[in-house]
Amino acid sequence: EPPSGLAGGKVAKVDRVEWVSIPDAQTAINALQQGEIDMIEQPSHDLLPVIEKDKNVEIVIPDQLGSTYILRFNWKQPPFNDVRYRRAAMVALNQKDFLQAVIGDPRYYKVCKAMFGCGTPLENAAGTEGILESRFDESKKILKEAGYDGTPIVLLQSTDLAVLTNLAPVAKTLLERGGFKVDMQSMDWQTLVARRAKKVPVAEGGWNIAMTAAAAVLLIDPVNNHYAEASGDRAQFGWPLDEEIERLRLAFVGEGDPKKQFEIAEQVQKRILDGGVTVPLGQFLQPMARRKGVTGNIESPITVFWNVEKK
């Protein structure tokens, strides 16, 4: 039978697949152009123009939904244990600056405030009004009313993943323009993942804001979207707690009518954005680069090798 994502026929059409680790992005591109390798799963976006000029190489996009950038506040530590500060940050930020800084080419990104992704059945605009528009005066006003004392917020930056590195500098700039003082702390991804798991105060090695990316296929409804969960200590990093969101997510599971499910999804999204549970920072596509003798990559949110041929 025909292959269909992770389902259908899984026919091996090559004898062997070899993975070659080439940490430097430009070196990997050179190897692809010289025929030393056949495919790069995730070439750096800023090097795609180099690939496009090579008649022996092509760009394909197996995952048409792509991924979403995610920002999370630490609900356990000041100041983001107060919804007013979360709201101020969401007012100060905007998606396009992040997408332009990391992805760069509008062909590969989309401004999308929808919590369950754009181009998905549950895409909606509930709760999106007034946020992610870099209204700096409004952000400063909220902070003044909340009594912000100027204590720096700790923002974590990953330095070794090209698809994430530029997120934190953009967040720092926008938040500072919105009235926050920001202490951006840089580290490799594995150190960041270990750091963000800590629930201790900032002075003891904790944090205030962390960012990541998530495949949009994992975010398409209130149940599968683990950044929609607001169950406190059981939730993803940041540990938001909102019993009403959890009630709505449970109601979504028990509802069989698609129209009513959509209405529940709208309520969940509005509550997530109103409360600052998760901040979506836009959607982007991750192209694959391959030599033109390689064909058969199927549409899938993850890379698979059945049906792939090399001629």
Helices and strands as residue ranges (DSSP letters): E 3-4, E 7-8, H 25-33, E 39-40, G 45-47, H 48-52, E 57-60, E 67-73, H 83-92, H 95-102, G 106-108, E 109-110, H 136-146, E 153-158, H 162-165, H 167-177, E 182-187, H 189-196, G 202-204, E 209-215, G 216-218, G 232-234, H 243-254, H 258-275, E 279-284, E 288-291, E 294-295, E 309-310
